[in-house]
Amino acid sequence: MSLTTNPVHNIFKTPEFLVGLAIKLIFAFFFVQGLFAQYFMPFTDYFVSSFFENPYQYYLARSEGEAFPYPAGMLYIMSLPRLIFGSFISFSNGGASANILAHLPILAADILILYILSAWLKMHQKYVLWFYWLSPVLIYINYVHNQLDVLPMALVFASLFMLLKDRLILAFAILGFAVATKTHIAIVIPFFYIYCLKTRIDIKLIIYGSIACLMTFIIVNSPFISSPDFWQMILNNDQQSKLLDTYLAYGDSNYFYFIPASYLFLLLRAYIIKGYNRNIFVMFLGFSFGSLLLFIVPTAGWYYWVVPFLVYFYAQGRGKSFILFIALQVFYILFFLIDSYLTPTIMINGQPFEMDGIKNLIFTLLQTTLILNCLWIYRQGFDTYAKNKLTSKPYLMGISGDSGVGKSTISNALSDIFGNKNVTIIRGDDMHKWERGHAKWSEFTHLNPRANELHQEVRQIQYLKQGHDIKRRHYNHDNGQFTDALKIHSKKLIILEGLHSLYLKKLRDLYDLKVFVSPDKNLQKHWKIVRDTKKRGYTIEKILEQISSRAKDSEKYIDIQANYADIIISTQPVNEITDLKNLDAVTELYTKFNCGNSIYFETLLDQLNQYPDLDIGHEYNDDDTQTIIIKGSISAEDLHEIAELNIPSLEDIGIYQTHWTSGQIGVSTLLIIYYIFEDIK
């Protein structure tokens, strides 16, 4: 069964996509001009027709050093149509068919960016179509002015897409290929490293990724890498030199360059942020490319460096701020139409009229709206970061309950959703005062707070919530002994699960969410017997004796913690368990999920009830709470699909791949995560 209403591939069936595709093919049919016609097509035609001779050397010898200021990656991509279709269609003589085929790499890159933006913004695909696919600026750049900037930008987006899916080596390899299509893409590389460091990616993977990036660049350019003409054409050209055009002179020989200074500022700002999510990453990349345009006189194609990043934020539909985006496009079209197609002087009523004043005014408006757009995405990136507890600071969850009730099952299921790199799980048993066999255990049970270092626990949790790492010993249940202190990292989600997680008020005050697990008492005993016989080697008689000896402490110290919980999860048997010694006793179970009534679950529950093997009950109670009753089962794949529809904020905080637990545990986990994101709005 599928509830998904907006799969990514459906975007290619929409009227907006088809209209945009038709417009682009028409322009590609009629408009092959400028550098594309004069240099790019002849350059690739020479490369293929000469059986892959060095075109950089050939054109530089003809004093045409601006013919193709791109590395070999761009040459290979733009040569593909000529290589594939050259036997059937003449590219050297041009023509409509050759024009469209020559634009195929541009169209493919255009579609790739559309696909990635749609995958990231599943709930906003219509805005992606309007703001990106039908953007007049991007249509003009690709299909009227015939620039190639969409190709390296598509590779940047593909690399970012893979990086966010934890395909790090592939991401760096694609990034290396992107640099091999246009060298200025290298400004992205430091931000990739910062992201890797901030998300605690293994240093070995970072090294392997770096090697993949470098080797891809070298291999792609290897046929020409020893050619001085190659380096002369791609590095020593008018466009590259613009990077140092804007400066402040100090005396006769000292200069302050604005572009390197702004870039270093952005790198430093990116580095000092503790948490990273997709919005922050996209914001820094967009602002970095935008800053290049602010301090130089850009060519028409260079605006492709920033517009897709603007689309990412504007498509999320925050108010009417998209007017800034529309204004940018209007002034862009006006400026480049005047710059490209109007003469400096026009005649009005027989009198000459100089266009320079109007052109400069429009350029001023264009750059002003660019500044405002860049500042807007900068603010949006940091606003979503600061408002979200899971990105700006660690989110602390306490899970409490008696021994063997399923606390670890829930915390592990949450860890599977958020991923190990985003979750730190602290086990309360680490705070036992004594190892197994110590004489003190004859005086105290594990459930007694005096048998645990609870106040030391408070200090450690305070450090973790402040973003600091700690060192903490671990209690090994296999041998009953403590390990040496191990380093524990503070991450986006910190879970403290244990017998006394909600016992101390000072600890309760630290939590963002408090969960208590309280199954049926006989079911709880059955679970503990099964776990301790199979995993810890205890006899049934010893376990029953232990349960009996702990009963008073359980009621006094553990059960009372339910009074402080935000969520109570209680698993119940449909039929009462009567034989505790029968380890194979199987009974049908259902789960009660109780929480405050301020969280609106009804749309989510209605969707869950559409699955035939799942039965969801829901009622509001007199004590400002609500109870959700979960019966039956559901697959992990279906839960993943429902989560994508109802909790898109998972991706906003950097959770791009989730692994759901099936059944009632999976539904309970879904409800907890839904509660978290509704609570932090």
N, C-alpha and C positions, 0 to 999 in steps of 0.2 A: 504494500500500500504506500502511496506517496501523497504527501500534503504540500510538496514544494510548488509554489506558484510562480517562481521567478528563477528557474535554472539559467545559467549563463548562456547556454547555447540558444535559448529562446530569443535573445536579443537580436539574432540574425534573421528572425522572421518578422520583426516589427516593421510597420510602415516607415518609421523614421530611418531605420537602417537602409531599407530599400531605396527610399528617396535620396538619401545621402550618397549611396553607392551610384545611383544613376547620375547625379550631379557630378560626381568625381570622374566617372568614366567619360562624360561629355566634355568636361574641361580637359581631361587627358587626351581626348581625341583632337581637340581644336588648338590647345595651347601647348606648344613645344617651342620655347623661345629662350632668350637670354643665354646664360651660361650652360644650361642644360643642352640646348641645341648647338651652341657654338663650340663647347668644349667637352661636356660630360659624355654625350653620346659618341662623338668622334673618338674620344680618348679610349673608351671601352671597346669601340669597334676596332681601333688599331690593335689593342691588346689581344683580342681574339683572332682577328684576321692575320696578324703577324705570327701566329702560333706562340703567343705569350712572350714576345720580346718585351724589353723594359720600356714601357711607355713614358715613364718619368724622364729617362735620358733622352728619348726621342723628342718630346715636347720642350724640354729645357734647351735642347740644341737649337730649336726653332724660336728661342726667346719667348716662349709662352709659359712662363713660370707659374702663372695663376690658373693654368688649365684644369688641374685636378689636385687641390690642396688637401687631399685625404690619403691616409695610409692604405695598405693593400687590402684590408678587410672590406673597405668600401668599394674598391675596384672589383673584387671578386663578386660581391653581391650585385653590383650594377651590371656586371658582365653576364650574369646568368641568363637573362632573356636572350641576349645575342648568342650565347653558347648553345642554348636549348632550341631556339627557334630560327637561328640564322640560316639553316639549310633550306627553310621554307619561305622566309620573308627577308627582304633586303632592308637592312638597317641603315646602310650607308646613304641610301637615297631618301630616307624618311618615309612619310606616308602615314595614314591613319592607323593601320594595323601595327606598324612599328612603334608609333607613338604610344599606343595603349600598352603594348608589350613592354616597352622600356619603362613604363610606370608601374609595372607589376610589383617590383620590390618595394616601392613606396607604398602602394596600396596594401601589400601584405603587412608591412610594419605598422601602418595606420590601423589595420584591423587588430593586430596583436595588442597594441596599447588599449584599444577599445575593449578587448576581451579581458585584459588584466584589470582595468578600472571597473568593469562590470562584475568581475569575480570579487573584488574588494568591496564593492558597494552594491551588494545584491538587492538591498531594499530601496535603492535610488537609481535603478537602471535607466528610467526615462530621462532623468536629469543628465546622466552620463551621455545619452544619445544626443540630447539637445545641446549640451555645453561642449562636448568633445567632438562627436561624430559630425555634427552640423555646424561646427564653429566656422564662421567666415574667415577668420584669421588662418586657421589650419588648412582649410580648403585652398585659400589663396597661396599659402607657402608651398603646399605639396603639388597642386595641380594647375596653378596659374603662373606663379613665379618659378615653379619647378626646382625647389631646393631639396637637399637630401638630408636635412637635419632629423627627419622623422626616423631614419634608420638607426643612428646611434642611440636616440632616445628610446626606441623600442627595445633595444638590447639592454639599456639601463633598467627599464621597467621589468624586463624578463629576469634580469639578474636579481633585482630587488624581490621579485615574486618568489624566486627560488630560495633566496636567503631567508625570507620570512617563513618558508616551509622547512627550514633547517637542512636544506640541500646546499651546504656551504661551499663545498669544493666545486660543484657545478655552477653555483652563483658567481664565484670568483673567476671561473673559466669564461663564463659569458661576459663578465665585466672586462676581462682581458681582451675579448674579441671586440667589445664596444670601443675600447681605447684604440683598437686596431682599425676602427672605422673613422674615428675623429679623436684627435689627441686630447682635446680639452676635457673629454670625459674623465680624464685622470683625476679631476678634482673630486670625484665621487669616492675614490678609493679610501682616503682617510676616514670618511664617515662610515664606511663598511667596517673598518678596524675598530672604531669607537663602539659601534653597535655590537660587535663580537665581544669586546672587552666588557661592556656593560651588561650583556646577557650571559656572561660567564661561559662562553663557548671555549672548549678545551683548546689550549695553546697549540697542541699538535695539529688540530684541525685548521687553526688559523695559519700555521706555517704551510700546511699542505695546500690550503686555498691560495696563499700568496704565490707559491710555486706554480700552481695551476694558472693563475692570472698572468704571471710573467712569461711562462712557457707558451701560453696561448698567443700572447702578443708577439713573441719572438717567432714562433712557428708560422703564424699567419703572414708576417712580414719577411720571412726568411729569404724568399727569392730576390728581394731588393735591399735587404738590410745592410749590405756592404756597399751599396751604391750611393755616392755623395749626391747624385742628382735626386734620388728619392728623398733624402733628408732635407735637401735644399728646398724642394717643392712643398713638403708638408710642414716644415718648421719655419723656414725663412720666407714668409709671405706677408702681405699687407694685413691680413686678418689676424694673424698671430701677434703682430707687433702692436695691435690696438690694446692689448691687455695692459700695457704700460703707458697708454696715452694720457690718462688722467693722473696728475700728480700735483703736489704742492712744493714749490722750489724754496730751498733754504740756502740763501747765498748764491754763489755762482755755480756750485758743483754738487750740491746735496739735494736729493729729491725724496719726497714722501709719496709713495705710490698707493692710491686708494684701494685698488682691487686686491692686491696681496694683503693689505691691512684688514679689509673687511672680511676676507676669507679666513684669516687667522683668528679674528674675533669670533666668527661662527664656529670654527673648530673648537676653540676654548669653551664657548658656551655649550656646545654639544657634549663636551667631555665632562663638564661638572654636573650634568644632570645624572641623578642616581638611577632612575628607572627609564626604560625605553619602551615605546610602543610604535605602531605603524604610523600614527598621526605625527608623532614627533620626528620620526625618521623622514617621512615624506616632506614635512615642513622644512627641515634643514636643507634637504636637497633642493627643493623649490626655491628657497630663499638664497641659496648659494648661486644657483644659475641666474636668479633674478638680479643679484648684486652685480653680476658681470654686465648685464644690460644697462644698469643704472649709471655706470661710470665710463661707458664708451658710446660711440655712435654706432648702433648696431645695424647689421644688414637685416633684410626682411626675414630670412630664415632663422635667425637667432632667437626669435620669440618662441620658436618651438621648444626651446629649452625650459621655459617656465609655464606655458599655458597648460599642459597636462597636469602639472602639480596644482595649479589653481583649480582646475576642474575637480580634482580629488576632493577638495574642501567645499567648493561651491555646490557640488552635486549632493552633498549631505543636507542641503536645504535649510540653512540657519538664517531665518528672516529674509529681508529684502536686500541683503548685502551684495547679492549677485549683480545689482545695478552697477557696481564698480567694475565687474567683469565685462558687462556689456559695454560700458564706456570705454574700456581698454580696447575692445575690438573695433568700436566705431572710430576712435582716433587712429588706430593702426591702419585701417582700410583707407581713411582719408589721407593720412600722411604718405603712405606708399603709392597710392594712386597718383597723388600730386607729384611725388618724387620720380615716379617711373614713366608717367604718361603725359604730363603737362609740361609745356615749355616754360622757362623762367619768366617769360614775358608774354602776356596775352593781350589782345586788343578788345577793349570795351568801348562801344560807341565811337570807334575810330581812334581812341586814345590808348597808348600803351599802359599796361598795369603790371607792376612787378609782383610776382608770386612769392618771393622769398619771405616777405613778412608774414603772410598767411601760413606758409609752410613751417616757419620757425615757431609760430604760435601753436600750430597743431602738434608739432613735435614736443613742445613744452607740455601741452595737455596730455599727450601720450605718455611721456615719462613720469608726469605727476600721477596719473592713474596707475602706472606700473608700480610706483612707490607705494601708493595706497593699497594696491592689491597684495604686494609683498608683505606690508605691515599687517594686513588683515590675516593672511595665512599664518604669519608668525604668531599673532595673538590667538588664533584658533587652535594652533598646535599646542600652545602652552595652556590655554584655557581647559582643553579636554584633559591635558596631563594633570594640571593642578586640582581639578575638581574630582578626579578619580582616585579614590584611596588606593586602588590596586596598582597605580603607576607612580603617583607622587610619593607614596610612603607605603610600607608593608601593611597588609590587611591581616588582622589577627583574629583567629577563630579558636574558641575553646570547645572541645568535645569531651564530655564527661559521662560517666556511667559505671556500673559495677563491672567486675571482672568477667570477661567472656561474653559481653552483650553485643559486640559488633562495632566497637569504636574504631578499631584499626581497619575494619572492612570499609567503613564510610570514609575515613581519612585517606585510605589508599585509592578508593574510587575517585575522590576529589583530585588526588595527585595525578591519576591517569588523565583527567580532563585538562588540568592546567599544565601538566608536564613537569618532570623532575627539576628542570632548570628554573621553574617559577615557584616551586613549593618547597618549604622546609617543614618536616613533620618532627615534632618533639614528643617523645614518649615520657609520660609521667613516671613510669617505673624507674627511670634513671635516677630519681630523687629518693629512692629507698635509702634509709640510713645504714642498713647492714646487709651483708651478703648472706646467701642461703647457708643455714647451719649455725648462724650466730645465736648465742643464748638469749638475746633480747627478743627473738621471734617467739619465744615461749611466753612473753609478757604482752606482746602487741600483735595484732593482725596487720596485714598490709593496708587495710582499710582505715586504720587509725591515723589521723593527721600527724600525731606525734612520732610515727614511725617513718616519716618522710620529711625531707628538707624543703618544705613548701615556701618558706620565706626566701631561701636562696633561689628558688624557682622564679619568684617575682623579679628579682634583680636581673636574672638572665633574660627573661622575656622582655623586660624594659629595654635592655640593650639591643635585642633583636628588633624590636619595634622601632627603635631609633635609627635602624639601618646598619648597626654595627654587628660584626661577627663575634661569636663567643667560642669558648672551649668548654666542652661538656663531656662527662663520662657516659658510658652506655651500660645498661644492665642487661647482661646476657642470660636469657631464660633457659638456655641449654645447660649451663653449668651453675647458674645462680651467682655469678661473679661480675664485678665491674671491670670494664675495659679502661685503658688509659684515656685521658681527656682527648677528645677529637675536635677538630675545628668544624663549626657549624655556621653556615652562611645565612645572612638575612636575605630573604627573597620576597617576591610580590605577595605570596600567600604563606602565612605562618600558621600552622595548626599545632596546638598543644592538646594532645589527647591522653587522658589518664583518669585515675580514680578520683582525683581531687581538683580537676581543672577549673571547676566553678566554686570551689570551697571558700577561698579567701576573698574578701571584698576587694582588697587592693588589686588582686589579680583579675577579678571580674570587671573592675573599672577599666582595665586595659583593653578588653576585647571589643572588637567590632561586631562579632556575632558569637552567641553562646548556644551550644547544642547539647541536649541531654538525650542519651539513648537508654530506653527503659522497656525492654520486651516483657512479655508474660513471664512470671516467676518460674514456672515449671519449664517453659521453653528455654529460659536463661540457664537453668540448671542443666538441661539436656545439652545445650551448646557447650557449656563449660566442660562437661564430662567428655564429650566427643573431642574437644580441642586438647584437653590436658592428657587424655589417654593416648591420643595419636601423635601429638607434637611434643609433649613434655614427659611422657613415659610414666604417668601416675596411674595407680589402680583406681577403679571406680569407688571402692570403699574409702580410700584416702581422700578422694575428691569430695564425696558426700560428707565425710567428717569435717573437711575444711569448710565446706559451704555452711554446715551447721554451726561451726565455731565462729564464723564470720557474720552470721545472720543479724546479731544485735548491732554490730558496728556498721553493717550495710544500711540498716534502717536509720541509724543515728547520724552517720557521716556522709553517706552516698545518696540515698533517696531524697534527702532534703534539698539537694542541689537542683532538682527539677523545678523548684520554685523560682530560680533565678534565670532559667533558660529562655531564650527567644524562640527556640524550636525544640519540640519534644518528638522523638521518633520512637514509636512503639510497635514492634512486630508481635502479632498475635496468631495463635493456632486456630484454625477453623474448628478442629476437634481437640479436646483436652488431651494432653500427654499424661498418661497414667503410669507408664513403666519407664522410670528414669534409667534403668540399667540396660535397656535395649538400645544399643548404639545405632542400630539401623532403623530405628523408628522414624518413619517419614509421615509428616502431616502437612496438609495444605495450609499455607500461611497467608495472612494479609497484613498490611502495614497502615498504622495511623500516623499521620503527619499533622502535628498541632502547632500553630503559631499565631501571632497577633493578626487581627483582621484588617490592618492597614495596608497589607500587600494584596494587590489585585491579581488573582490567579485564574479567573474564570475563562478568559480566552485560551490560555494554555491548557486548562483542564478539558475544555470542549474539544480541542484538537486531540488530546490524549484519548478521549473517549471514542474517537472515530476508529481506533484500532480494535478489531473484533476480539482479540484475546486479552484485552485490558478493560477493567471496569473501575471507573473512578467515581467515588462518592464525595460530596462536598456539603458542608453545613456550617452555619455561623452559630456561635455559642453565646450564652448570656454574659460571659466574663471577658468580653472584648477579644475573644480568640476565634479561630476557625479551625475546623478539622477536615482533613482530606483523607479519605480511605482508599487505599490502593489494593486492588485484587487482580489476580491474573498475571500476565507477563507481556513483555514487549522486547523486541530485539534491540541490540546496541545500535544497529544501523538506523532504525527508526527514531531512536532517541537523538542520535546525531542530527538527523534531518530536522526534527522539531526544535532542537537547540539553535540551529542555524537560522530558523525563521523567527524565533522568539528572543534570542539572546545574542543579537549581532555585536553587542559590546564586548563579547569575548575576543573578537578580532581586534577591537579598538585597543585592548591592553596587551596585545601581542600573543594571543592564543590562536594559532592558525591550524593546528592539527590536534584533534581531540580523540581520546580512546574511551568510549563509554562502556559501562557495565550494564549488561542486560537485566531485565526483570525489575522487581520492586526496589532493589538497591539502586539501580540506575534511575528509576523514577524519583526516588528520594533525593538522589544526588542532583538531578535536574531541578527539583523544587528548591533545594538549598542554593544552587547557583543563581536561579531566577530570583530568589529572595535577596541575595547579595546585590545583584545589579539593580533591582527595584529600590532597595534600601539606600544605595549610594547615589541615586539620581539627584 
